[in-house]
Amino acid sequence: MDKRYSKVFKPGTFPDITYVSRKSGTMQYSYEERLQQSLSIDGFLTYIVGPSKIGKTVLCERVIGVDRIVEMSGNDFVRESDFWNRVAKKIGISTEAEISETNADFSSNEQRSTMVKKNYPANKEKILQYFKESNKVLVLDDFHYAPAEVQYDIACQLKEVIRLGFKAVIISLPYRSDDAIRLNPDLTGRLSVIEIEPWKEKELQAIARKGFHELGISLQEDILSRMAMESIHSPQVMQAICLNIGLLPGESSVIDGKIIEESCRFTCANLPYADVVRVLKAGPPTRGQKRLKYQLTDGSRRDIYSLILEMLADNPPLVEMELQELMARIQYNVPECRITTQKIREALRNWQKILEESGALYRVFEWKDDIIHILDNLFLFFIRWSGI
């Protein structure tokens, strides 16, 4: 174990040494410059959209600064829809004003008084004042986790206050058919959209180059390429793979393909997706009937749900997989393929229903328009290296 790695590679916090600035393919401006411009325009709501684990929050930390950010999540509004109450609790401001009233009762024999205390919601003006005086910016991450009706209400609430100088950034995933921000007509002309593209291989390699240069270690090009592929477009996964090379038990002076594979297995060892995989493999209740199993070329026998999961984990890792690609993988791995596209669609619809009824951790993909969209790159990384 080499503890120096922990100071260089930081998958869970701001990577000061290995931060890599990027530009979108169609623009000459960096994402940092675009976010800075957006925040400088009064009356505009900033909307950052991009795949999971791609560095959206880190971008905000880089441009805004950790000390200026008030960070919240769509999960904060799953059970409570009062937007300003939740924001007030986050910053430690009470939104309740306690008022006491005294009622006196008289009779021929005695006088009694009763103290009645009532709570009245305080005006949100003091919340806005706090943000303005403290130069704070609200960053609402994982916006897609909030219920659809709550998303719409939040959009309306923010539309009213951005005109007063309130600064807010909403972060969400793409491919949302119920996009409460971009589809909200009230925000037309008041919205600044920054779409974050998946990381390219060379950009991911730059993370490793910077970090290992800091450590005085030189890596071969094929090793950098392998690490970038296994990172699945995610800088967070790349940071984790690099970090765990140094945290592996024992010592190794050479970083080769075997070390990369061992680091990947070590990286996924503590990821919280085992129960998600169990639920997906189980599928819907069978009512006592055994599912048909299919013989794969590797000698294993899998039912339809275990088979699809295995195909998602196959090479190359794809965060978007069309039904045609999934069928091609099945046909390649199941020589005597008797599986129809209708059966695959039915299985994916069953999965979609199960995930929608489960908690936020379980929403790892979305099945839409015959395309599987992986919403959590770490989940795809997990099923590739956990031995499902």
C-alpha positions in Angstrom: 0.0 0.0 0.0 1.3 3.4 -1.0 -0.4 6.2 0.9 0.9 8.8 -1.5 -1.9 7.8 -3.9 -4.5 9.1 -1.5 -3.1 12.7 -1.8 -3.1 12.6 -5.6 -6.2 10.7 -6.7 -9.5 11.7 -5.2 -12.7 10.0 -6.5 -14.9 11.3 -3.7 -13.8 14.9 -3.4 -12.3 17.8 -5.4 -9.2 16.5 -7.3 -7.0 19.5 -7.0 -3.9 17.8 -8.5 -5.6 15.8 -11.2 -8.3 18.2 -12.3 -8.7 18.3 -16.1 -10.4 21.2 -17.9 -12.5 20.3 -20.9 -14.3 21.8 -23.9 -17.4 20.5 -25.6 -16.9 19.3 -29.1 -18.8 22.1 -30.8 -17.5 25.1 -28.8 -14.2 26.8 -28.3 -15.1 27.6 -24.7 -14.3 25.4 -21.7 -17.1 24.2 -19.4 -15.6 26.4 -16.7 -15.9 29.5 -18.9 -19.5 28.7 -19.8 -20.6 28.2 -16.2 -18.9 31.4 -15.1 -20.7 33.3 -17.9 -24.0 31.8 -17.0 -23.7 32.7 -13.3 -22.8 36.3 -14.3 -26.1 36.8 -16.0 -28.8 38.0 -13.6 -32.3 36.5 -14.0 -31.0 33.2 -15.5 -31.3 29.7 -14.1 -28.3 27.5 -14.8 -29.1 23.9 -15.9 -26.3 21.4 -16.1 -27.1 18.2 -17.8 -24.9 15.1 -18.3 -24.5 11.4 -17.5 -23.8 10.2 -13.9 -20.3 10.4 -12.4 -19.1 12.7 -15.1 -17.9 15.6 -13.0 -20.9 18.0 -13.0 -20.6 18.7 -9.2 -16.8 19.0 -9.4 -17.3 21.6 -12.2 -19.4 23.7 -9.8 -16.9 23.4 -7.1 -14.1 24.5 -9.4 -16.0 27.6 -10.7 -18.2 28.6 -7.7 -15.9 27.4 -4.9 -16.9 25.0 -2.1 -17.4 27.7 0.4 -20.0 29.5 -1.7 -22.1 26.4 -2.6 -25.2 25.4 -0.7 -25.6 21.9 -2.0 -28.9 20.0 -2.0 -30.2 16.9 -3.7 -33.4 15.9 -5.4 -33.6 13.2 -2.8 -34.2 16.0 -0.2 -37.6 16.6 -1.7 -38.8 13.0 -2.0 -40.9 13.1 1.2 -41.3 16.9 1.7 -42.4 19.1 -1.1 -42.0 22.5 0.7 -39.1 23.9 -1.2 -38.2 26.9 0.9 -38.6 24.9 4.2 -36.0 22.4 3.0 -33.6 25.2 1.8 -34.0 27.0 5.2 -33.2 23.8 7.1 -30.1 23.3 5.0 -28.7 26.8 5.8 -29.9 26.8 9.4 -32.6 29.4 9.2 -36.0 29.0 11.0 -39.0 29.6 8.7 -41.4 29.5 11.6 -42.4 32.6 13.6 -43.9 31.8 17.0 -46.7 34.1 18.2 -48.3 33.9 21.6 -51.9 34.8 22.3 -53.5 35.1 25.8 -57.2 34.2 26.1 -58.9 35.1 29.4 -62.0 33.2 30.7 -64.1 34.8 33.4 -66.7 33.3 35.7 -68.5 34.4 38.9 -65.9 32.5 41.0 -62.6 32.7 39.2 -60.5 34.1 36.3 -58.5 31.8 34.1 -56.1 32.7 31.3 -54.8 30.3 28.6 -51.5 30.9 26.6 -51.9 29.8 23.0 -48.8 29.5 20.7 -49.2 29.5 17.0 -46.6 29.0 14.2 -46.8 31.0 11.1 -44.5 30.4 8.1 -42.0 33.2 7.9 -41.4 35.1 4.7 -38.8 33.6 2.3 -37.3 37.0 2.0 -34.8 36.3 4.8 -33.6 33.2 2.9 -33.0 35.3 -0.2 -31.3 37.9 1.9 -29.0 35.2 3.4 -28.0 34.0 -0.1 -27.4 37.5 -1.4 -25.4 38.8 1.6 -23.4 35.6 1.9 -22.8 35.4 -1.9 -24.1 31.9 -1.9 -25.2 29.8 -4.8 -27.8 27.0 -4.5 -26.6 23.8 -6.3 -29.5 21.3 -6.6 -27.9 18.0 -7.6 -29.6 14.8 -8.8 -32.7 16.9 -9.6 -34.3 13.8 -11.4 -34.7 12.1 -8.0 -37.4 14.5 -6.9 -41.0 13.5 -7.8 -42.2 15.0 -11.1 -44.8 17.3 -9.4 -42.2 18.5 -7.0 -39.8 19.2 -9.9 -42.4 21.4 -11.5 -43.1 23.3 -8.3 -39.3 23.9 -7.7 -39.0 25.2 -11.2 -41.8 27.6 -10.6 -40.4 28.7 -7.3 -37.0 29.4 -8.8 -38.5 31.3 -11.8 -39.8 33.8 -9.3 -36.6 34.4 -7.3 -33.9 34.4 -10.1 -35.4 37.7 -11.2 -34.4 39.0 -7.7 -30.8 38.1 -8.1 -31.0 34.6 -6.5 -28.3 32.3 -8.0 -29.1 28.6 -8.6 -27.7 25.7 -10.5 -29.8 22.6 -11.2 -27.9 19.4 -12.1 -29.7 16.4 -13.7 -29.4 13.5 -16.1 -30.2 13.6 -19.8 -32.9 11.5 -21.5 -35.6 12.6 -19.1 -38.9 12.6 -20.9 -40.5 14.5 -18.0 -37.9 17.3 -18.0 -39.5 19.9 -15.7 -36.9 22.5 -16.5 -36.5 22.6 -20.2 -40.2 21.9 -20.9 -41.4 24.6 -18.5 -42.7 27.5 -20.7 -42.3 29.9 -17.7 -38.5 29.5 -18.0 -38.3 30.2 -21.7 -35.7 32.9 -22.1 -34.5 32.6 -18.5 -32.6 29.3 -18.9 -28.9 28.7 -19.5 -28.2 25.1 -20.5 -24.8 23.5 -20.2 -24.8 19.9 -21.6 -21.7 17.9 -20.4 -20.5 15.4 -22.9 -19.0 12.0 -21.9 -15.3 12.1 -21.3 -13.1 11.0 -24.2 -10.3 8.5 -23.8 -7.6 11.1 -24.1 -9.3 13.3 -21.5 -9.5 10.4 -19.0 -5.8 9.5 -19.8 -4.9 13.1 -18.8 -6.1 12.3 -15.2 -3.8 9.4 -14.9 -0.9 11.2 -16.6 -1.1 14.1 -14.2 -1.4 11.9 -11.2 1.3 9.4 -12.0 3.6 12.2 -13.1 3.2 13.7 -9.6 4.1 10.3 -8.2 7.1 10.0 -10.5 5.7 7.0 -12.3 5.6 6.5 -16.1 2.8 4.4 -17.7 2.8 2.7 -21.0 0.2 3.8 -23.6 -1.7 0.5 -23.7 -2.1 0.7 -19.9 -3.5 4.2 -20.1 -5.9 3.1 -22.8 -7.1 0.1 -20.8 -7.7 2.3 -17.7 -9.6 4.8 -19.8 -11.9 2.1 -21.3 -12.6 0.6 -17.9 -13.5 4.1 -16.6 -16.6 4.1 -18.8 -16.4 7.8 -19.6 -16.3 8.7 -15.9 -13.5 10.8 -14.3 -14.6 9.5 -10.9 -14.1 5.9 -11.9 -10.7 6.8 -13.4 -9.7 8.4 -10.1 -10.8 5.3 -8.2 -8.9 2.9 -10.4 -5.7 5.0 -10.1 -6.1 5.4 -6.4 -6.7 1.6 -5.8 -3.6 0.7 -7.7 -1.7 2.3 -4.7 -4.1 0.8 -2.1 -3.8 -2.8 -3.2 -2.5 -5.1 -0.6 1.2 -5.9 -1.0 3.6 -4.1 -3.3 4.2 -4.2 -7.0 6.8 -2.2 -8.9 5.3 -2.7 -12.3 1.8 -1.5 -13.3 0.6 -3.9 -16.0 -2.7 -5.3 -17.2 -3.0 -7.7 -14.3 -2.6 -4.8 -11.8 -5.3 -2.8 -13.6 -7.7 -5.7 -13.5 -6.9 -6.3 -9.8 -7.5 -2.6 -9.1 -10.9 -2.8 -10.9 -11.9 -5.7 -8.8 -10.7 -4.0 -5.6 -12.5 -0.8 -6.7 -15.9 -2.5 -7.0 -15.5 -4.5 -3.7 -17.3 -2.0 -1.6 -19.7 -0.5 -4.1 -23.4 -0.6 -2.9 -24.9 -2.4 -5.9 -25.0 -6.1 -4.7 -28.7 -5.8 -3.7 -29.5 -4.0 -7.0 -28.0 -6.9 -8.9 -29.9 -9.4 -6.8 -33.2 -7.6 -7.5 -32.5 -7.5 -11.2 -31.5 -11.1 -11.4 -34.6 -12.2 -9.5 -36.9 -10.3 -11.8 -40.7 -10.3 -11.2 -42.3 -13.1 -9.1 -42.5 -16.4 -11.0 -45.4 -17.8 -8.9 -43.5 -21.1 -8.4 -42.6 -21.6 -12.1 -39.0 -22.1 -13.1 -37.7 -19.9 -15.8 -36.2 -21.2 -19.0 -32.4 -21.2 -19.0 -30.1 -20.6 -21.9 -26.7 -22.2 -22.6 -23.9 -19.6 -23.2 -20.6 -20.2 -25.0 -18.7 -19.9 -21.7 -20.5 -23.0 -20.4 -22.9 -21.1 -18.0 -26.6 -21.4 -18.0 -28.7 -18.3 -17.3 -32.3 -17.3 -17.4 -33.4 -14.2 -19.3 -32.7 -11.7 -16.6 -29.3 -13.0 -15.7 -28.5 -13.2 -19.4 -29.4 -9.6 -20.1 -27.3 -8.5 -17.1 -24.3 -10.5 -18.4 -24.7 -8.9 -21.9 -24.8 -5.4 -20.4 -21.5 -6.2 -18.6 -19.8 -7.5 -21.8 -17.2 -5.7 -23.8 -17.1 -3.0 -24.8 -18.9 -1.2 -21.9 -21.7 1.0 -23.3 -23.7 3.6 -21.4 -26.2 3.6 -24.3 -27.2 0.2 -25.8 -29.7 -0.1 -28.6 -31.9 -3.2 -28.6 -30.2 -4.3 -31.8 -26.8 -4.3 -30.1 -28.2 -6.2 -27.2 -29.6 -8.8 -29.5 -26.3 -9.1 -31.3 -24.5 -9.8 -28.1 -27.1 -12.4 -27.1 -26.8 -14.1 -30.5 -23.0 -14.2 -30.3 -23.0 -15.7 -26.7 -26.0 -18.0 -27.1 -25.3 -20.1 -30.3 -28.8 -21.7 -30.3 -30.6 -18.4 -29.7 -34.4 -18.8 -29.4 -34.9 -15.5 -27.8 -37.1 -13.0 -29.6 -37.0 -9.2 -29.4 -40.5 -9.3 -27.9 -39.2 -11.4 -25.0 -36.3 -9.0 -24.4 -38.6 -6.0 -24.4 -40.9 -7.6 -21.9 -38.0 -8.4 -19.6 -36.7 -4.8 -19.8 -40.2 -3.4 -19.2 -40.4 -5.6 -16.1 -37.1 -4.3 -14.9 -38.2 -0.7 -15.5 -41.3 -1.2 -13.4 -39.3 -2.9 -10.6 -36.7 0.0 -10.5 -39.4 2.7 -10.6 -41.0 1.1 -7.5 -37.6 0.9 -5.6 -35.4 3.6 -4.0 -33.1 6.0 -5.8 -30.1 3.6 -5.6 -32.0 1.2 -7.8 -32.6 3.6 -10.6 -29.4 2.6 -12.5 -30.8 2.5 -16.0 -33.7 3.7 -18.1 -35.4 1.8 -20.9 -36.8 4.2 -23.4 -37.4 4.0 -27.2 -35.6 0.6 -27.5 -32.5 2.0 -25.9 -31.0 1.1 -22.5 -29.6 4.3 -21.0 -27.2 3.5 -18.1 -27.8 6.2 -15.6 -25.0 5.2 -13.2 -21.6 4.4 -14.6 -20.5 2.9 -11.3 -23.3 0.3 -11.6 -22.0 -0.7 -15.1 -18.5 -0.9 -13.7 -19.8 -3.0 -10.8 -21.4 -5.7 -12.9 -18.3 -5.9 -15.1 -16.0 -6.6 -12.2 -18.0 -8.1 -9.4 -18.4 -11.5 -10.9 -22.2 -11.6 -11.5 
